[in-house]
Amino acid sequence: MTRKIAISIPDDVAARLDREPNISAFITESLRIRMAAENVRNAMAAAGFELTDEGRARAANDLDTLNASVSPELRSQAVALRARIKGGRP
């Protein structure tokens, strides 16, 4: 079942939607992604994790630091290993 709704959005958002061939599908997919993220946050909170803006910022910074520490050689080895695993070879 579907419903038709009318919404008001800022001009910059409307300009972005103008580039979409199917605005309804684009908005639906975007909202489903957000809903999935909310479900993950709710599940983590129910499991006892306290999610804060500071904690998320710290985790993002830690991830950026780790990603920056990966050498091109190690990244190349990881790509090769991933290809071997996906190919089903030992």
N, CA, C and O atoms as a CHARMM CRD file, in Angstrom:
* protein
*
  360
    1    1 MET  N      0.84300  -1.17000   0.00000 PROA 1      0.00000
    2    1 MET  CA     0.00000   0.00000   0.00000 PROA 1      0.00000
    3    1 MET  C      0.89600   1.24400   0.00000 PROA 1      0.00000
    4    1 MET  O      1.94300   1.25700   0.64800 PROA 1      0.00000
    5    2 THR  N      0.50100   2.24300  -0.69600 PROA 2      0.00000
    6    2 THR  CA     1.23800   3.50500  -0.71900 PROA 2      0.00000
    7    2 THR  C      0.29900   4.64700  -0.39200 PROA 2      0.00000
    8    2 THR  O     -0.91800   4.55300  -0.54400 PROA 2      0.00000
    9    3 ARG  N      0.91500   5.74100   0.06600 PROA 3      0.00000
   10    3 ARG  CA     0.15900   6.96400   0.36200 PROA 3      0.00000
   11    3 ARG  C      0.83000   8.12100  -0.33400 PROA 3      0.00000
   12    3 ARG  O      2.05400   8.15900  -0.46400 PROA 3      0.00000
   13    4 LYS  N      0.04200   9.04400  -0.77000 PROA 4      0.00000
   14    4 LYS  CA     0.56600  10.26500  -1.36800 PROA 4      0.00000
   15    4 LYS  C      0.56700  11.33100  -0.28600 PROA 4      0.00000
   16    4 LYS  O     -0.44400  11.55100   0.38100 PROA 4      0.00000
   17    5 ILE  N      1.72400  12.00200  -0.11300 PROA 5      0.00000
   18    5 ILE  CA     1.81900  13.06800   0.87100 PROA 5      0.00000
   19    5 ILE  C      2.46100  14.28700   0.22500 PROA 5      0.00000
   20    5 ILE  O      3.20000  14.17000  -0.75300 PROA 5      0.00000
   21    6 ALA  N      2.17900  15.42400   0.76600 PROA 6      0.00000
   22    6 ALA  CA     2.78700  16.67200   0.29900 PROA 6      0.00000
   23    6 ALA  C      3.73400  17.16000   1.39400 PROA 6      0.00000
   24    6 ALA  O      3.38600  17.15000   2.57500 PROA 6      0.00000
   25    7 ILE  N      4.92400  17.58300   0.99600 PROA 7      0.00000
   26    7 ILE  CA     5.89200  18.08500   1.96400 PROA 7      0.00000
   27    7 ILE  C      6.47200  19.40700   1.46000 PROA 7      0.00000
   28    7 ILE  O      6.43300  19.70600   0.26600 PROA 7      0.00000
   29    8 SER  N      6.99700  20.17100   2.37500 PROA 8      0.00000
   30    8 SER  CA     7.71600  21.39900   2.02900 PROA 8      0.00000
   31    8 SER  C      9.18500  21.16600   2.33100 PROA 8      0.00000
   32    8 SER  O      9.54000  20.66800   3.40000 PROA 8      0.00000
   33    9 ILE  N     10.04100  21.53000   1.37600 PROA 9      0.00000
   34    9 ILE  CA    11.47900  21.31600   1.54400 PROA 9      0.00000
   35    9 ILE  C     12.24000  22.56700   1.10600 PROA 9      0.00000
   36    9 ILE  O     11.73900  23.35100   0.30100 PROA 9      0.00000
   37   10 PRO  N     13.43900  22.75000   1.63300 PROA 10     0.00000
   38   10 PRO  CA    14.24800  23.90700   1.22900 PROA 10     0.00000
   39   10 PRO  C     14.62500  23.82500  -0.25400 PROA 10     0.00000
   40   10 PRO  O     14.62500  22.74700  -0.84800 PROA 10     0.00000
   41   11 ASP  N     14.94100  24.96500  -0.82700 PROA 11     0.00000
   42   11 ASP  CA    15.26400  25.03900  -2.25700 PROA 11     0.00000
   43   11 ASP  C     16.43800  24.15100  -2.64400 PROA 11     0.00000
   44   11 ASP  O     16.41700  23.53100  -3.70700 PROA 11     0.00000
   45   12 ASP  N     17.47800  24.08000  -1.78400 PROA 12     0.00000
   46   12 ASP  CA    18.64400  23.26800  -2.14500 PROA 12     0.00000
   47   12 ASP  C     18.29200  21.78800  -2.20400 PROA 12     0.00000
   48   12 ASP  O     18.82700  21.05600  -3.03700 PROA 12     0.00000
   49   13 VAL  N     17.39900  21.34100  -1.32900 PROA 13     0.00000
   50   13 VAL  CA    16.96200  19.94300  -1.35200 PROA 13     0.00000
   51   13 VAL  C     16.10000  19.69300  -2.58400 PROA 13     0.00000
   52   13 VAL  O     16.23200  18.65800  -3.23700 PROA 13     0.00000
   53   14 ALA  N     15.22900  20.62600  -2.89700 PROA 14     0.00000
   54   14 ALA  CA    14.38700  20.48900  -4.09100 PROA 14     0.00000
   55   14 ALA  C     15.24000  20.42600  -5.34900 PROA 14     0.00000
   56   14 ALA  O     14.94000  19.66200  -6.26700 PROA 14     0.00000
   57   15 ALA  N     16.30600  21.22900  -5.39700 PROA 15     0.00000
   58   15 ALA  CA    17.19800  21.21900  -6.55900 PROA 15     0.00000
   59   15 ALA  C     17.85600  19.85500  -6.71300 PROA 15     0.00000
   60   15 ALA  O     18.03700  19.37000  -7.83000 PROA 15     0.00000
   61   16 ARG  N     18.21600  19.23100  -5.57900 PROA 16     0.00000
   62   16 ARG  CA    18.82800  17.90000  -5.64600 PROA 16     0.00000
   63   16 ARG  C     17.81400  16.88100  -6.14400 PROA 16     0.00000
   64   16 ARG  O     18.14800  16.01800  -6.95600 PROA 16     0.00000
   65   17 LEU  N     16.59200  16.97400  -5.66700 PROA 17     0.00000
   66   17 LEU  CA    15.55700  16.03100  -6.09200 PROA 17     0.00000
   67   17 LEU  C     15.21000  16.19100  -7.57100 PROA 17     0.00000
   68   17 LEU  O     14.79100  15.23100  -8.21900 PROA 17     0.00000
   69   18 ASP  N     15.38000  17.38300  -8.09800 PROA 18     0.00000
   70   18 ASP  CA    15.10500  17.61700  -9.52100 PROA 18     0.00000
   71   18 ASP  C     15.97500  16.74700 -10.42100 PROA 18     0.00000
   72   18 ASP  O     15.61300  16.49500 -11.57100 PROA 18     0.00000
   73   19 ARG  N     17.10500  16.28800  -9.92000 PROA 19     0.00000
   74   19 ARG  CA    18.00600  15.45100 -10.72900 PROA 19     0.00000
   75   19 ARG  C     17.62200  13.97800 -10.71200 PROA 19     0.00000
   76   19 ARG  O     18.21400  13.17400 -11.43200 PROA 19     0.00000
   77   20 GLU  N     16.64500  13.62200  -9.90200 PROA 20     0.00000
   78   20 GLU  CA    16.24000  12.22400  -9.77700 PROA 20     0.00000
   79   20 GLU  C     15.12800  11.87300 -10.75600 PROA 20     0.00000
   80   20 GLU  O     14.15700  12.62000 -10.87500 PROA 20     0.00000
   81   21 PRO  N     15.25100  10.74400 -11.46100 PROA 21     0.00000
   82   21 PRO  CA    14.18600  10.33600 -12.37100 PROA 21     0.00000
   83   21 PRO  C     12.93600   9.85200 -11.62800 PROA 21     0.00000
   84   21 PRO  O     11.82300   9.95600 -12.14400 PROA 21     0.00000
   85   22 ASN  N     13.12700   9.32000 -10.40500 PROA 22     0.00000
   86   22 ASN  CA    12.00700   8.82300  -9.61600 PROA 22     0.00000
   87   22 ASN  C     12.17700   9.34000  -8.18500 PROA 22     0.00000
   88   22 ASN  O     12.81600   8.69800  -7.35100 PROA 22     0.00000
   89   23 ILE  N     11.60100  10.49800  -7.92000 PROA 23     0.00000
   90   23 ILE  CA    11.76500  11.15100  -6.62300 PROA 23     0.00000
   91   23 ILE  C     11.21700  10.27600  -5.49900 PROA 23     0.00000
   92   23 ILE  O     11.83300  10.17900  -4.43800 PROA 23     0.00000
   93   24 SER  N     10.07900   9.64500  -5.71900 PROA 24     0.00000
   94   24 SER  CA     9.48200   8.80300  -4.67300 PROA 24     0.00000
   95   24 SER  C     10.41800   7.66400  -4.28700 PROA 24     0.00000
   96   24 SER  O     10.59900   7.38500  -3.10200 PROA 24     0.00000
   97   25 ALA  N     11.01200   7.00800  -5.27300 PROA 25     0.00000
   98   25 ALA  CA    11.92800   5.90500  -4.99000 PROA 25     0.00000
   99   25 ALA  C     13.16500   6.40200  -4.25400 PROA 25     0.00000
  100   25 ALA  O     13.65300   5.74200  -3.33600 PROA 25     0.00000
  101   26 PHE  N     13.67100   7.56300  -4.65500 PROA 26     0.00000
  102   26 PHE  CA    14.85800   8.14000  -4.01900 PROA 26     0.00000
  103   26 PHE  C     14.58300   8.45500  -2.55600 PROA 26     0.00000
  104   26 PHE  O     15.38200   8.11800  -1.68200 PROA 26     0.00000
  105   27 ILE  N     13.46200   9.09500  -2.29100 PROA 27     0.00000
  106   27 ILE  CA    13.11200   9.45300  -0.91300 PROA 27     0.00000
  107   27 ILE  C     12.84300   8.19600  -0.09400 PROA 27     0.00000
  108   27 ILE  O     13.26500   8.10600   1.05900 PROA 27     0.00000
  109   28 THR  N     12.14600   7.22700  -0.67600 PROA 28     0.00000
  110   28 THR  CA    11.86800   5.97900   0.03900 PROA 28     0.00000
  111   28 THR  C     13.16000   5.28200   0.43400 PROA 28     0.00000
  112   28 THR  O     13.30600   4.85300   1.57800 PROA 28     0.00000
  113   29 GLU  N     14.10100   5.16400  -0.49900 PROA 29     0.00000
  114   29 GLU  CA    15.37800   4.51100  -0.19900 PROA 29     0.00000
  115   29 GLU  C     16.13900   5.28800   0.88300 PROA 29     0.00000
  116   29 GLU  O     16.70000   4.69100   1.80100 PROA 29     0.00000
  117   30 SER  N     16.15400   6.60300   0.77200 PROA 30     0.00000
  118   30 SER  CA    16.85200   7.42700   1.76200 PROA 30     0.00000
  119   30 SER  C     16.25400   7.24400   3.15600 PROA 30     0.00000
  120   30 SER  O     16.98300   7.10500   4.13800 PROA 30     0.00000
  121   31 LEU  N     14.94700   7.24700   3.23200 PROA 31     0.00000
  122   31 LEU  CA    14.29600   7.07600   4.53000 PROA 31     0.00000
  123   31 LEU  C     14.49600   5.67200   5.08400 PROA 31     0.00000
  124   31 LEU  O     14.64400   5.50700   6.29500 PROA 31     0.00000
  125   32 ARG  N     14.50300   4.67100   4.23300 PROA 32     0.00000
  126   32 ARG  CA    14.73800   3.30600   4.71000 PROA 32     0.00000
  127   32 ARG  C     16.15300   3.16500   5.26500 PROA 32     0.00000
  128   32 ARG  O     16.36200   2.45600   6.25000 PROA 32     0.00000
  129   33 ILE  N     17.11400   3.82700   4.65100 PROA 33     0.00000
  130   33 ILE  CA    18.48600   3.81500   5.18000 PROA 33     0.00000
  131   33 ILE  C     18.49800   4.46100   6.56000 PROA 33     0.00000
  132   33 ILE  O     19.11500   3.94100   7.48900 PROA 33     0.00000
  133   34 ARG  N     17.82100   5.58300   6.68900 PROA 34     0.00000
  134   34 ARG  CA    17.76400   6.25800   8.00000 PROA 34     0.00000
  135   34 ARG  C     17.04300   5.40300   9.03600 PROA 34     0.00000
  136   34 ARG  O     17.46600   5.33600  10.19000 PROA 34     0.00000
  137   35 MET  N     15.95800   4.75000   8.62800 PROA 35     0.00000
  138   35 MET  CA    15.22200   3.89300   9.54700 PROA 35     0.00000
  139   35 MET  C     16.09000   2.72000  10.01200 PROA 35     0.00000
  140   35 MET  O     16.04100   2.33800  11.18100 PROA 35     0.00000
  141   36 ALA  N     16.87900   2.15400   9.10500 PROA 36     0.00000
  142   36 ALA  CA    17.77300   1.05500   9.48100 PROA 36     0.00000
  143   36 ALA  C     18.81500   1.53500  10.48200 PROA 36     0.00000
  144   36 ALA  O     19.12400   0.82900  11.44200 PROA 36     0.00000
  145   37 ALA  N     19.35900   2.73100  10.26600 PROA 37     0.00000
  146   37 ALA  CA    20.33600   3.29000  11.20400 PROA 37     0.00000
  147   37 ALA  C     19.69800   3.50900  12.56800 PROA 37     0.00000
  148   37 ALA  O     20.32300   3.23900  13.59300 PROA 37     0.00000
  149   38 GLU  N     18.46500   3.99500  12.59100 PROA 38     0.00000
  150   38 GLU  CA    17.75700   4.18500  13.86100 PROA 38     0.00000
  151   38 GLU  C     17.55400   2.85600  14.56500 PROA 38     0.00000
  152   38 GLU  O     17.69400   2.77200  15.78500 PROA 38     0.00000
  153   39 ASN  N     17.22200   1.80900  13.80400 PROA 39     0.00000
  154   39 ASN  CA    17.03800   0.48300  14.39200 PROA 39     0.00000
  155   39 ASN  C     18.33500  -0.02400  15.01500 PROA 39     0.00000
  156   39 ASN  O     18.31800  -0.62100  16.09100 PROA 39     0.00000
  157   40 VAL  N     19.45500   0.21400  14.34000 PROA 40     0.00000
  158   40 VAL  CA    20.75300  -0.20600  14.88500 PROA 40     0.00000
  159   40 VAL  C     21.04400   0.55700  16.17600 PROA 40     0.00000
  160   40 VAL  O     21.44800  -0.03800  17.17500 PROA 40     0.00000
  161   41 ARG  N     20.83600   1.87700  16.15400 PROA 41     0.00000
  162   41 ARG  CA    21.07200   2.67800  17.37000 PROA 41     0.00000
  163   41 ARG  C     20.18100   2.21200  18.51000 PROA 41     0.00000
  164   41 ARG  O     20.64300   2.10600  19.64600 PROA 41     0.00000
  165   42 ASN  N     18.91400   1.93200  18.22800 PROA 42     0.00000
  166   42 ASN  CA    18.00000   1.45600  19.26200 PROA 42     0.00000
  167   42 ASN  C     18.42000   0.09800  19.81500 PROA 42     0.00000
  168   42 ASN  O     18.34900  -0.13300  21.02200 PROA 42     0.00000
  169   43 ALA  N     18.85700  -0.79600  18.93600 PROA 43     0.00000
  170   43 ALA  CA    19.30900  -2.11800  19.38100 PROA 43     0.00000
  171   43 ALA  C     20.56300  -1.99900  20.23500 PROA 43     0.00000
  172   43 ALA  O     20.70100  -2.69600  21.24100 PROA 43     0.00000
  173   44 MET  N     21.47600  -1.12000  19.83900 PROA 44     0.00000
  174   44 MET  CA    22.69000  -0.92800  20.62500 PROA 44     0.00000
  175   44 MET  C     22.35400  -0.32900  21.98500 PROA 44     0.00000
  176   44 MET  O     22.92600  -0.73900  22.99600 PROA 44     0.00000
  177   45 ALA  N     21.44300   0.62600  22.02600 PROA 45     0.00000
  178   45 ALA  CA    21.03500   1.22400  23.30200 PROA 45     0.00000
  179   45 ALA  C     20.37100   0.16800  24.18100 PROA 45     0.00000
  180   45 ALA  O     20.61000   0.13300  25.38800 PROA 45     0.00000
  181   46 ALA  N     19.54400  -0.68900  23.59300 PROA 46     0.00000
  182   46 ALA  CA    18.87900  -1.74900  24.35400 PROA 46     0.00000
  183   46 ALA  C     19.88500  -2.75600  24.90200 PROA 46     0.00000
  184   46 ALA  O     19.63800  -3.39500  25.92500 PROA 46     0.00000
  185   47 ALA  N     21.02800  -2.89300  24.21100 PROA 47     0.00000
  186   47 ALA  CA    22.08300  -3.81300  24.65700 PROA 47     0.00000
  187   47 ALA  C     23.00600  -3.15900  25.67900 PROA 47     0.00000
  188   47 ALA  O     23.94600  -3.78700  26.16600 PROA 47     0.00000
  189   48 GLY  N     22.73400  -1.90100  25.99900 PROA 48     0.00000
  190   48 GLY  CA    23.51000  -1.24400  27.03900 PROA 48     0.00000
  191   48 GLY  C     24.59000  -0.29700  26.56500 PROA 48     0.00000
  192   48 GLY  O     25.34200   0.23300  27.38200 PROA 48     0.00000
  193   49 PHE  N     24.68600  -0.07300  25.27900 PROA 49     0.00000
  194   49 PHE  CA    25.67400   0.87400  24.75800 PROA 49     0.00000
  195   49 PHE  C     25.11700   2.28300  24.85600 PROA 49     0.00000
  196   49 PHE  O     23.99100   2.54000  24.43100 PROA 49     0.00000
  197   50 GLU  N     25.89000   3.18600  25.40700 PROA 50     0.00000
  198   50 GLU  CA    25.47500   4.58000  25.49200 PROA 50     0.00000
  199   50 GLU  C     26.09100   5.32900  24.31600 PROA 50     0.00000
  200   50 GLU  O     27.30400   5.53100  24.26100 PROA 50     0.00000
  201   51 LEU  N     25.25000   5.73200  23.38900 PROA 51     0.00000
  202   51 LEU  CA    25.72600   6.40500  22.18600 PROA 51     0.00000
  203   51 LEU  C     25.61400   7.91400  22.38100 PROA 51     0.00000
  204   51 LEU  O     24.53000   8.44100  22.63100 PROA 51     0.00000
  205   52 THR  N     26.74400   8.59600  22.26300 PROA 52     0.00000
  206   52 THR  CA    26.75900  10.04600  22.40900 PROA 52     0.00000
  207   52 THR  C     27.41000  10.66500  21.17700 PROA 52     0.00000
  208   52 THR  O     28.12000   9.98600  20.43500 PROA 52     0.00000
  209   53 ASP  N     27.16600  11.94400  20.96500 PROA 53     0.00000
  210   53 ASP  CA    27.81500  12.65000  19.86000 PROA 53     0.00000
  211   53 ASP  C     29.33400  12.60600  20.02300 PROA 53     0.00000
  212   53 ASP  O     30.06300  12.43000  19.04600 PROA 53     0.00000
  213   54 GLU  N     29.80800  12.76600  21.26100 PROA 54     0.00000
  214   54 GLU  CA    31.25300  12.73100  21.51500 PROA 54     0.00000
  215   54 GLU  C     31.83000  11.35800  21.19200 PROA 54     0.00000
  216   54 GLU  O     32.90000  11.25200  20.59300 PROA 54     0.00000
  217   55 GLY  N     31.12000  10.31300  21.59000 PROA 55     0.00000
  218   55 GLY  CA    31.59000   8.95300  21.31300 PROA 55     0.00000
  219   55 GLY  C     31.63700   8.65900  19.82700 PROA 55     0.00000
  220   55 GLY  O     32.58500   8.04200  19.34000 PROA 55     0.00000
  221   56 ARG  N     30.61000   9.10200  19.10000 PROA 56     0.00000
  222   56 ARG  CA    30.60100   8.89500  17.64800 PROA 56     0.00000
  223   56 ARG  C     31.73300   9.67600  16.98900 PROA 56     0.00000
  224   56 ARG  O     32.37900   9.16900  16.07200 PROA 56     0.00000
  225   57 ALA  N     31.97900  10.89600  17.44200 PROA 57     0.00000
  226   57 ALA  CA    33.08000  11.70000  16.88400 PROA 57     0.00000
  227   57 ALA  C     34.41400  11.03800  17.16800 PROA 57     0.00000
  228   57 ALA  O     35.28700  10.99500  16.30100 PROA 57     0.00000
  229   58 ARG  N     34.57700  10.52000  18.38300 PROA 58     0.00000
  230   58 ARG  CA    35.83000   9.84800  18.74300 PROA 58     0.00000
  231   58 ARG  C     36.03000   8.58900  17.87900 PROA 58     0.00000
  232   58 ARG  O     37.13500   8.32700  17.40300 PROA 58     0.00000
  233   59 ALA  N     34.95400   7.81800  17.68500 PROA 59     0.00000
  234   59 ALA  CA    35.04400   6.61000  16.86800 PROA 59     0.00000
  235   59 ALA  C     35.38400   6.96400  15.41800 PROA 59     0.00000
  236   59 ALA  O     36.19000   6.28300  14.78400 PROA 59     0.00000
  237   60 ALA  N     34.76800   8.03100  14.89300 PROA 60     0.00000
  238   60 ALA  CA    35.06900   8.46100  13.51900 PROA 60     0.00000
  239   60 ALA  C     36.52700   8.88400  13.39900 PROA 60     0.00000
  240   60 ALA  O     37.19000   8.56200  12.41300 PROA 60     0.00000
  241   61 ASN  N     37.02700   9.60500  14.40100 PROA 61     0.00000
  242   61 ASN  CA    38.42300  10.02600  14.39900 PROA 61     0.00000
  243   61 ASN  C     39.35700   8.81300  14.46400 PROA 61     0.00000
  244   61 ASN  O     40.35900   8.75500  13.75100 PROA 61     0.00000
  245   62 ASP  N     39.02300   7.85100  15.32100 PROA 62     0.00000
  246   62 ASP  CA    39.83300   6.63100  15.42200 PROA 62     0.00000
  247   62 ASP  C     39.86900   5.88400  14.09000 PROA 62     0.00000
  248   62 ASP  O     40.91800   5.39300  13.67200 PROA 62     0.00000
  249   63 LEU  N     38.71500   5.80200  13.42800 PROA 63     0.00000
  250   63 LEU  CA    38.65100   5.11500  12.13600 PROA 63     0.00000
  251   63 LEU  C     39.48900   5.85200  11.09200 PROA 63     0.00000
  252   63 LEU  O     40.20900   5.22500  10.31500 PROA 63     0.00000
  253   64 ASP  N     39.39300   7.18200  11.07400 PROA 64     0.00000
  254   64 ASP  CA    40.21400   7.96700  10.14600 PROA 64     0.00000
  255   64 ASP  C     41.70100   7.73400  10.39000 PROA 64     0.00000
  256   64 ASP  O     42.47200   7.59800   9.44000 PROA 64     0.00000
  257   65 THR  N     42.10400   7.68600  11.65100 PROA 65     0.00000
  258   65 THR  CA    43.50500   7.44800  12.00600 PROA 65     0.00000
  259   65 THR  C     43.94900   6.06800  11.53500 PROA 65     0.00000
  260   65 THR  O     45.03300   5.91900  10.97100 PROA 65     0.00000
  261   66 LEU  N     43.11600   5.06500  11.76700 PROA 66     0.00000
  262   66 LEU  CA    43.45300   3.70400  11.32600 PROA 66     0.00000
  263   66 LEU  C     43.54900   3.62300   9.80600 PROA 66     0.00000
  264   66 LEU  O     44.48200   3.02600   9.26800 PROA 66     0.00000
  265   67 ASN  N     42.58800   4.22200   9.12200 PROA 67     0.00000
  266   67 ASN  CA    42.62300   4.19300   7.65700 PROA 67     0.00000
  267   67 ASN  C     43.86800   4.88600   7.11400 PROA 67     0.00000
  268   67 ASN  O     44.45100   4.43300   6.12900 PROA 67     0.00000
  269   68 ALA  N     44.27600   5.98200   7.75000 PROA 68     0.00000
  270   68 ALA  CA    45.46300   6.71200   7.30000 PROA 68     0.00000
  271   68 ALA  C     46.73500   5.90700   7.53700 PROA 68     0.00000
  272   68 ALA  O     47.73800   6.12100   6.85500 PROA 68     0.00000
  273   69 SER  N     46.70400   4.98800   8.49300 PROA 69     0.00000
  274   69 SER  CA    47.90700   4.22000   8.81300 PROA 69     0.00000
  275   69 SER  C     48.11800   3.02300   7.88700 PROA 69     0.00000
  276   69 SER  O     49.16100   2.37300   7.94800 PROA 69     0.00000
  277   70 VAL  N     47.14500   2.72800   7.03600 PROA 70     0.00000
  278   70 VAL  CA    47.26700   1.58300   6.13300 PROA 70     0.00000
  279   70 VAL  C     48.13000   1.98900   4.94000 PROA 70     0.00000
  280   70 VAL  O     47.80600   2.92200   4.20500 PROA 70     0.00000
  281   71 SER  N     49.22800   1.27000   4.76900 PROA 71     0.00000
  282   71 SER  CA    50.14400   1.58700   3.67000 PROA 71     0.00000
  283   71 SER  C     49.54600   1.11100   2.34700 PROA 71     0.00000
  284   71 SER  O     48.67900   0.23700   2.33300 PROA 71     0.00000
  285   72 PRO  N     50.00900   1.68800   1.23700 PROA 72     0.00000
  286   72 PRO  CA    49.52800   1.22300  -0.07500 PROA 72     0.00000
  287   72 PRO  C     49.80900  -0.26600  -0.29400 PROA 72     0.00000
  288   72 PRO  O     49.00600  -0.96200  -0.91400 PROA 72     0.00000
  289   73 GLU  N     50.94300  -0.75700   0.21100 PROA 73     0.00000
  290   73 GLU  CA    51.27900  -2.16800   0.06000 PROA 73     0.00000
  291   73 GLU  C     50.28000  -3.04900   0.81400 PROA 73     0.00000
  292   73 GLU  O     49.79600  -4.04800   0.28300 PROA 73     0.00000
  293   74 LEU  N     49.98100  -2.66800   2.05600 PROA 74     0.00000
  294   74 LEU  CA    49.03600  -3.44900   2.85200 PROA 74     0.00000
  295   74 LEU  C     47.64600  -3.39600   2.23000 PROA 74     0.00000
  296   74 LEU  O     46.93600  -4.40200   2.20900 PROA 74     0.00000
  297   75 ARG  N     47.25700  -2.24000   1.72600 PROA 75     0.00000
  298   75 ARG  CA    45.95200  -2.11800   1.07500 PROA 75     0.00000
  299   75 ARG  C     45.89400  -3.02900  -0.15800 PROA 75     0.00000
  300   75 ARG  O     44.87400  -3.67100  -0.40900 PROA 75     0.00000
  301   76 SER  N     46.97700  -3.08200  -0.91600 PROA 76     0.00000
  302   76 SER  CA    47.03700  -3.94000  -2.09400 PROA 76     0.00000
  303   76 SER  C     46.94200  -5.41400  -1.70200 PROA 76     0.00000
  304   76 SER  O     46.27100  -6.19600  -2.37600 PROA 76     0.00000
  305   77 GLN  N     47.60500  -5.78700  -0.62800 PROA 77     0.00000
  306   77 GLN  CA    47.53100  -7.17400  -0.14400 PROA 77     0.00000
  307   77 GLN  C     46.10900  -7.51800   0.29800 PROA 77     0.00000
  308   77 GLN  O     45.62900  -8.62400   0.04700 PROA 77     0.00000
  309   78 ALA  N     45.44200  -6.58000   0.94900 PROA 78     0.00000
  310   78 ALA  CA    44.07000  -6.81300   1.39900 PROA 78     0.00000
  311   78 ALA  C     43.12800  -6.99100   0.21100 PROA 78     0.00000
  312   78 ALA  O     42.24700  -7.85100   0.23800 PROA 78     0.00000
  313   79 VAL  N     43.31000  -6.18600  -0.82200 PROA 79     0.00000
  314   79 VAL  CA    42.47600  -6.30800  -2.02400 PROA 79     0.00000
  315   79 VAL  C     42.69300  -7.67200  -2.67100 PROA 79     0.00000
  316   79 VAL  O     41.73200  -8.32200  -3.08000 PROA 79     0.00000
  317   80 ALA  N     43.95200  -8.11100  -2.76700 PROA 80     0.00000
  318   80 ALA  CA    44.26200  -9.40800  -3.35400 PROA 80     0.00000
  319   80 ALA  C     43.65800 -10.53800  -2.51800 PROA 80     0.00000
  320   80 ALA  O     43.10200 -11.48900  -3.06800 PROA 80     0.00000
  321   81 LEU  N     43.76500 -10.43900  -1.20600 PROA 81     0.00000
  322   81 LEU  CA    43.20300 -11.46000  -0.32600 PROA 81     0.00000
  323   81 LEU  C     41.68200 -11.51100  -0.45600 PROA 81     0.00000
  324   81 LEU  O     41.09800 -12.59300  -0.51400 PROA 81     0.00000
  325   82 ARG  N     41.05200 -10.35900  -0.50000 PROA 82     0.00000
  326   82 ARG  CA    39.59000 -10.30900  -0.66600 PROA 82     0.00000
  327   82 ARG  C     39.18200 -10.97700  -1.98100 PROA 82     0.00000
  328   82 ARG  O     38.18900 -11.70200  -2.02900 PROA 82     0.00000
  329   83 ALA  N     39.94200 -10.73400  -3.03700 PROA 83     0.00000
  330   83 ALA  CA    39.62700 -11.34400  -4.33600 PROA 83     0.00000
  331   83 ALA  C     39.77100 -12.86300  -4.26200 PROA 83     0.00000
  332   83 ALA  O     38.95300 -13.58900  -4.82700 PROA 83     0.00000
  333   84 ARG  N     40.79100 -13.34200  -3.57900 PROA 84     0.00000
  334   84 ARG  CA    40.98400 -14.79100  -3.42800 PROA 84     0.00000
  335   84 ARG  C     39.83000 -15.40600  -2.64800 PROA 84     0.00000
  336   84 ARG  O     39.33800 -16.47800  -3.00200 PROA 84     0.00000
  337   85 ILE  N     39.39800 -14.72900  -1.58400 PROA 85     0.00000
  338   85 ILE  CA    38.30800 -15.24900  -0.76100 PROA 85     0.00000
  339   85 ILE  C     37.01600 -15.28600  -1.57000 PROA 85     0.00000
  340   85 ILE  O     36.28500 -16.27600  -1.53200 PROA 85     0.00000
  341   86 LYS  N     36.73500 -14.21800  -2.29600 PROA 86     0.00000
  342   86 LYS  CA    35.52000 -14.17800  -3.09900 PROA 86     0.00000
  343   86 LYS  C     35.56400 -15.21200  -4.21400 PROA 86     0.00000
  344   86 LYS  O     34.52500 -15.72400  -4.63200 PROA 86     0.00000
  345   87 GLY  N     36.75800 -15.51900  -4.69300 PROA 87     0.00000
  346   87 GLY  CA    36.90600 -16.50400  -5.75300 PROA 87     0.00000
  347   87 GLY  C     36.79800 -17.93900  -5.25700 PROA 87     0.00000
  348   87 GLY  O     36.75400 -18.87000  -6.06100 PROA 87     0.00000
  349   88 GLY  N     36.75400 -18.12700  -3.94300 PROA 88     0.00000
  350   88 GLY  CA    36.60100 -19.45400  -3.38400 PROA 88     0.00000
  351   88 GLY  C     37.88000 -20.25400  -3.31300 PROA 88     0.00000
  352   88 GLY  O     37.85000 -21.44700  -3.01200 PROA 88     0.00000
  353   89 ARG  N     38.99900 -19.61500  -3.58400 PROA 89     0.00000
  354   89 ARG  CA    40.26400 -20.33900  -3.52200 PROA 89     0.00000
  355   89 ARG  C     40.79500 -20.27100  -2.09100 PROA 89     0.00000
  356   89 ARG  O     40.55600 -19.29400  -1.38100 PROA 89     0.00000
  357   90 PRO  N     41.52100 -21.31900  -1.66900 PROA 90     0.00000
  358   90 PRO  CA    42.09000 -21.29400  -0.31300 PROA 90     0.00000
  359   90 PRO  C     43.16800 -20.27300  -0.13800 PROA 90     0.00000
  360   90 PRO  O     43.72800 -20.14800   0.95100 PROA 90     0.00000
